[in-house]
Amino acid sequence: MTDHIGLHDEYALVPSQTFVDRLTHEWTTAYHNVPSVPLRQLWTTMADTYRDAILDTAAGGAPPWRILWPPTGSGKTLGAKVFAALQAEQIAAGGDLRKPVGILIVTRLIAQADETVNAINALAGRQVSVADHSAHRATREQLHESDVLVVTHQAYVNATQPNARNGKWSLLTNWKGGSRLLTIIDEALCNIIEESQVEADRLSQAIGFIPDELRMAYGREVEALEHLSVALAHHAGVSEGFGGGACMAWYGDGSTTPTYLTALAPTNLTALRAEMLRLPYDQYIDKADDNDRKRIATQIDKTLAAAEVVLDQYAYFALKGYPELFGAIGAS
């Protein structure tokens, strides 16, 4: 667990109760309804999650991403807007005494990006947020000065690509206050993912089949697979409180990758996969059947191929259906 001692006072953070009170006001005003006790408790969790993510990033700890997957209609999007506006207010109130917290919000559509910016500015009572997308490019000065930057899913993923990381990625993730310490992705990036999926149980099974001689010969490759397996298990544990969801699993920019995820980097598994295809899998399950051998070999190779894509690409984690079913999906 990351040690946050001292960071609470060092950074201009939004108190959870302040967030819940302001969101309650906006909820009552917008929907003419008084939120229930469970809903307010959910909002407290939301605020705590945002604050913890900020402090983890500030401390250089892990994980960089957390899951918020509350039910539809529970104020997730409105909460992001309210938190961003309050964070800008905290920065202004803190003056030079506390470090500012910049926020990046990622929405699915251009129209949603513009609406989010307008809502945040209205809540803050001044212009603290700006959108940057193909229909309206923010100036370098606006990117540098704005407390909150809002971009689309596609722009965000494009910025993570190798040929963009030294340019656009830096413009999105840095501002006058340093690195933007909180990134909120509204809705999973379902519209821009490849069909490359790693299920945690199948990955664990594949790793279990790797014999000692191959572990020694392909130590780096095996280590990368084991780190990926640990990352999947970790994100599954983080998500339990929300009953399912999706989140970004790790940064594509190696300079900001937490230490425990440094092995999640492009890894060539071609040679290891070729060796694994020749293993006598049928003997491992006490059978002598060529069909079983081929079937298991094909499944293991498919899992390793998908793992290679996930290791090589910007990726996100998703829970599907039941808590025990989860995986990582490589994004294009």
N, C-alpha and C positions, 0 to 999 in steps of 0.2 A: 504494500500500500504506500502511495506517495506521501511523503512528509510535507504537510502544508503549514507547519508552524511558522509564523511570521508573515506568510504570504497574504493572509486575510487582511492584515493592516497595511500591507505594502501596496495592494492594488485597490482600485475603486470598484468595489463589488456591490451588486444589488442585494440588499437583505431579502431573504425569502419571504418574510411577512409583508414587506413593502410590495413585492411582486404579487402576492396573493390578494392583497387589499386592492391594488390597482386593477388587477384582472377581474376581480369581483365587481368593481365599479363599472368597468367596460362591458362585462357580461350582462350586468343588470340593465345598463343603458341600451346596449345593442339588441338584446334578446328579451328584455322586459321580464326577466325571470331571476329568482334568487338561487344561486348555486347551492347544491346540497353539500353536506359535510364530506362525503366521500370525494366529491369533485374538488373541493378545496384542498383535501389531502393530496389528491393527484397533482394539483397545481404546485403544492409545496414540494413534492417530489420532482416536478419539472424544474423548479427554480434551483433546488439543490443539485440536480443533475447538470444544469448549465454552469453553476458556480464551481462544481467539482471539475468539470471539463476545462474551465478556464484555469484553475489552479494547477491541474495536471500539466497542461500545456506550458504554463509559466514556469513550472518546476522542471520541465523536460522529462516528465514521467510518462508512464503508460497506464491505461490505454489512451490513445488520442481521441477515440470516438466512443460515444455511448449511445444506447438505443432509447428512443422515446416512441412508444407505439401505443398510445392510449386509444380508446374507442373513438370512432367517428363522431364528431359533434361535441367533443369534450374540451375544445378550446386550444388545441395544439398550435394551429397557425396563428390565431389571435394571441396566444401566449408568447410566441416567438416575437411578434411585433411589439407587444407590451414590454417584454424583457429588453429588447434592443433599445427602445425609447428610454426606458429607465436607466439602462447602462450609460447612455449618452448623458442623461441628467446627472448620474453619479460622477462621471468624468468632469463635468462642468462644476459641480459642487466641490469636488476634491481639489481643484486648482492644481498647484505644483506639488502638493503634499503626498499624493498617491499616484501611482502609475496608471495610465489610461488603459482601457480594454477595448480593442477594436473587434468588430464582429463582421463576419461574412455570412450572408444568407443566400442559399441556392434554391431557386424555385423552378418548377417544371416549364412554365411558359413565360414569354416576354410580357404578356398582359399581367400575369401574376407578379412579376418582378416590379413593374410600374405601380401596381396597386399596393404592394408591400411598402415600397418607398414612400408613397403618398400617405399611407396609414401611419408609418413610423414618424414621419415629419409632423403629421397632425397631432399625434400623441405627445411628441416632444415639444410642440409649440414653436419649432424652428427647424431649419434644414440641417439635419444631422446624417441623413442617408442619401445615397445616390445609386442609380441603376447603371449598369454597363452591359449593353447587349447590342446586337446587330442593328436594331432600329434606332438606338440612341447611345452613342459612345460617350462615356464620361471622359473628361480631360485628365491628363496626368495629375494636374493639381487637385481635381476633385477626388481621384483615387487616393491621393496622398493625404488629403485633409479630412475626408469623411469618416465619421465614427463607425458608420455602418455602410457596407457595400453589398448590393444585391445583384446577383447574376443568375443566368439560367443553367439548368443541368448540363446542356450541351457545351456551353462556354466553360463551365467548370472542368468537365472531363477533357475538353480540348486543351485546356491549360496544363493538364497533368502529363501530356504526351512529351516524350523526350526532347523533341525539337522546340518545345515551348517553355520548358521548365525554367530556363534562365531568363526569360523575358516576361511573358504574360503571367506565368505562375507567381512570379515575384510581385508583379503589380497587384494581383488579386489578394495576396496573403500578407502584404506589408503595407504599412502606412506611417504617418508621422510618429505614432506611438510605438513603432517597432513591428513585431509580428502580430497579426490579428489572432487573438487568443481563443476565439470561439467561432466555430463554423457550424451553422445550422442548415441541414439539408431537408427541405420540406418535401416529403414524399420520396420513396425509393427511386433510384435511377433506372427504373424498369424499361424505359424506352430506348436505352442506349447500351444494353448489355449483350455480350456474346453468349451463345449457348455453350458455355464451358462451366460446368458446375462440379464442385467437389463436395460429396457428402462425408461428414466426419467419420461415420462408422466404416464406410468403405475405404477411406484413406487410412484409418487405423488398421484395418485388415490388411491392406497392401503393405504397409510398413512392417507388420508382423511377419509377413512372408519373406522378407529380405534376409537371406542367410548371412552368417557372420563374415564369410569371405567377401561377399559383395559389400557389406557394411565397411569393411576395411578398404576395399578398392575404391569405393565411391563415398567416402566420408562426408564430403561437402554436400553432395546431393542428398544423402540420407538425412543430414542435419537440417537441410532446408525443409524437407518433407516433415520432419518431426516438429520443427518450429511452426509450420503451417497447421499441423494437427493441434498443437498447444493453443494457437491463436483461435482456432475454431471453438475449442472447448471453453476458452476464456470468454469469448463473446456470447456463447450460449448461456454461461453463468450470469453475465451482466444483464442479459435480457429477461431473466426470469420474472422480474417484478412487473413486466408489462405484457406478459402472455403472448409474446410473438412480436416480430418486427424486422427491421432492417437497418443497417448502419454501414458507414464506410469502415472497412476493416483496418486499413493502414494507409499512410501517405504514399504517394508515388515519388515524392521528392526525398532522396536519401538523406539530405541535410537535416530534415526534420523527423526522420524515422526514429522512434524510441529504441533504446539499446536492445531490448528483448526481442524486437522485430527486425533487427538488422539482417537476419538470414533470409527474410522474405524479399529476395531480390531475384532478378532474372537468373534462372538456373537451367542449364541444358541437361535434360534427363535422357537424351537419345541413347547413349551407351548403356546406362542402367536399365532402361526399358528393354533393350535388345537382350541383355543378359536375363532379365526376369521372364521374358517370353519362353526361354528354354528350360525353366525350372520344372521339376516333376510334381506339379501341384496335386495330381491324383494320389500320389504316394503320401503326401502330407495329410490327406483326409482318409488314409487307409483304404484306398481303392486302386485298382490297376485298370484304368479306363481312359483311352485316348480322348474320348469325347469330354469327359470331366476335366482332363488336363487342358484341353483347348478352351473349354468354356471358362474356366477360372483364369487362365492366362489372358484371354481376351478381356475379361472384366477388370483384371488388375492393370493391364496396359491402358485401358480406357480411363481408369481412375488416375493413373500416373500422367497420362496425356493432359487431362483436365487440370491436374495439380500444376503442371508445368505452365499452362496458360495463366492460372491464377497467380503463380509466383512471378510471372513475367509482366503482368498487367496491373494497372490500377484496379482495385477490387473492392467489393462490398460483401457484407455478411447478411444473411437473411434466415429468419426462422420460418418454417413452413408447416402449417397444419397443427402439429403437436410439438411440445417443447423438446422432445427427443429427436426431432427431424430438423436438421439445420445444415447449412453449407456455405461455401464461399463461391462467389461468381466473379469471373474475370470480366471487367468492363473494357470496352473498346476505347 
